[in-house]
């Protein structure tokens, strides 16, 4: 009855409620957060982001929704019903801003006593700087209209914070910073993980903006931070991504001033020179800050660095204050590393790390591998590709015990870990959450956060978002779920034992043959926030004698029913805590054939609220004469990586068969120490599947967890089992499993949503139907998405990625990759080497990446970005946009009226058929005309300069002879009008007054003959014959 998990379908309004998105593909719940108390009514509120919503017809401008706290809620709330009295809508400004991508409470940044909000829009284009990003602060108020447009922020109701440079993506992470400068007013922190400080690509920046009570202007540029109004923190190495996640750290050093934490999942450990990821803690200071802080200067006095453990684990991907999870009065931290692998294989279990605060000081750096339970602990992911720690957050105090709790996203679920003051081991496996130390929530979750106390009952609540949910059949409108906190019932035996811990039961009763009342009137039952109890169980956890043992209770005069079966007494029926206490005091143990070990009896009480879990343990001692214990030798089994093995652990598997000196029948009573896992399939720590039955028969399935093994390479796995004889005596043996490697993996998905991950070898991954995630690994891989909107990542090898049907995202990775989008509107990103990207059918976006790439748009209206190398861009059959960016690029528009942007470098621009617009950019550029003249159209050149060249085909324009590269003076004429051009004897005539360039096949006879205008120089540049080259 202890609730170790909660499904959203059970939310009824009394334990939480569901918040439904409005329109198709809004993706509400993409980001969620507690908002503080933004309307000043004394009850906390919450905020939800829907970055793909289309306010005022602006596609993907994004919306955010504030839901006011209240003392009561129905089981569901539709965001369309927000009317100013129960909450309000905040509308984004421009198309594709994606406002609401990140949302957060901002604390009280203007010092008016009411909490404020911050909303990120990292794709916004402030001052024309593409994707520099914006953040918006909305001031709290005692009243709101039903909607607020972010364009209306004027300094009195909030303000805009503008990013600095193109593609910085500021606002990708936003958070309250607490009060880091000690002036009594809350501050903000904003991350721009794609910023290039000092020219270091994607090193990232974070920005602290100080709150103040003297008022704000309508907008602030992050470039204006000078130490008095805030400061900047720069990343240290390329692709460090400082600011990927930012958060207040609470007061981790106990000096009374709030601190910060910033995640950099791509940071390089300066000692190992590996990309381990780092997180940076910056201590608050009331004496002031410089305008910029060098993160390498953190020395323990002003902050410290937290180093990830292994390479490419993305430590710092998500960071947060953990509140005070160990109850020592000092705030703690939590850091996520979702790409951690276990057992030496690529499996992305993920880990999270809790670092305890302390007032005695910190070294300049801490390796997360040194967490040992005294200074923090590790939270282990649950399974293959669970990406545990991709989101981490404080949960507040959801179980009402006075100690803060955590919430972690793992395999699309929210894992709540309860804080405690009695200490933690060095690690905690999230699979071991049992209701007493935490619990699991929901499915397909994309965002998690504390919601504050939204129902005003004095206990913190949670909010979780599933942006891909389909409420009322509306595809991807999204849902969010509020789960109310609940103080668990407490069962206390302080009246009958001498335990020093009031929540433990350590009471011994002696069974001498007659029915035994286990505890009696010394038991007391209380519940801090409910007098209603709906059920309880009393369980003999190590039942040995089957039908000979029993439990009973007296329920006369109550609404409670008692039933007993196989070691468990179940009490059911809603009644008062006093009546349940009366019945529990009468629980009686009977044993008709008293044999075996000391019995343990566990009480669990349920008040019907979320994660109700109070357990107390009483132990009764049974004395009798017993026989000798059984003998269970260790076992050894072998299996291929793709096979399964069946057998019996009681048989001779290398060291002899299991036996009992007294000839008793042996049964298997536990696997890996857990009796509940007998006769059911379980997942081992390796990810392999095991079914072990009580008669000893078993099946072991490697479950594709060893697919990275090469031929003749072996791996090992292990599990233990316990055998029990007729007297209750036991022995435990270990089974060693040897897994033999075969070769690279060939993996095919299902009709549902799959996550397929390759090995270190050449793998073939096929996603089939639905929206799949395919990750190639280190070998030369072949990935095929199939139907659905798929995400394909090649990894470090030279890979082939094919999206096929659907709107797909393809990322090449480190090798020389070939990417084909297929049908649908696809996004292709080349990566670090010389890649080939083909958009094929649909309106595609192609980004070449870091080296010299070939980009081919294909059918559809495509956008091509060359990236950093010397690239070749070919547009295809429709009106395409080609942007060479850095490097000496070749841009070929081909069919359609295209836009060609050379960018930096010496570029070649070929418009092709139809009327194209050509912009060379900086550098010495070449504008080439070599298509059939009847298909050329009139190309517009926007920025022709003295360094640029026009290249004309001799075969098309009939100029000079073979091998001649310069146009003769007789073949070119600069004239002052169209009439003069038509009457000129030159083949190429240029109207210097309006920039028109003509092909004149008619000689001095009036008219242009079969020629005509083929180019327009917008700046009416003073073109001469020296600017024209001939090509064969």
Secondary structure, 3 states (H helix, E strand, C coil): CCCCEECHHHCCCCCEEEEECCCCCCCCCCEEEEEECCCCCCCCEEEEEECCCCHHHCCCCCEEEEECCCCCCCCEEEHHHCCCCCEEEEECCCCCCCCCCEEEEEECCCCCCCCEEEEEECCCCHHHCCCCCEEEEECCCCCCCCEEEHHHCCCCCEEEEECCCCCCCCCCEEEEEECCCCCCCCEEEEEECCCCHHHCCCCEEEEEECCCCCCCCCEEEHHHCCCCCEEEEECCCCCCCECCEEEEEECCCCCCCCEEEEEECCCCCCCCCCCCCEEEEECCCCCCCCCEEEHHHCCCCCEEEEECCCCCCCCCCEEEEEECCCCCCCCEEEEEECCCCCCCCCCCCEEEEEECCCCCCCCCEEEHHHCCCCCEEEEECCCCCCCECCCEEEEECCCCCCCCEEEEEECCEEEEECCCCCCCCCEEEHHHCCCCCEEEECCCCCEEEEEECCCCCCCCEEEEEECCCCHHHCCCCCEEEEECCCCCCEEECCCCCCCCCCCCCCCEEEECCCCEECCHHHCEEECCCCCEEEEEEEEECCCCCHHHEEEECCCCCCCCEEEEECCEEEEEEEEEHHHHHHHHCCCEEEECCCCCCCEEEEEEEECCCCCCCEEEEEEEEECCCCCCCCECCCEEEEEECCCEEEEECCCCCECCCCECCCCCCCEEEEECCEHHHCCCEEECCCCCEEEECCCCEEEEECCCCCCCCCCCCEEEEEEEEEEECCCCCEEEEEEEEEEECCCCCEEECCCCCCEEECCCCCCEEECCCCCCEEECCCCCCEEECCCCCCEEECCCCCCEEECCCCCCEEECCCCCCEEECCCCCCEEECCCCCCEEECCCCCCEEECCCCCCEEECCCCCCEEECCCCCCEEECCCCCCEEECCCCCCEEECCCCCCEEECCCCCCEEECCCCCCEEECCCCCCEEEECCCHHHHCCEEECCCCCCCEEEEEHHHHCCCCCCCCECCHHHEEEECCHHHHHHCCCCEEEECCCCEEEECCCCCCCCCCCCEEEEEECCCCCCCHHHEEEEC
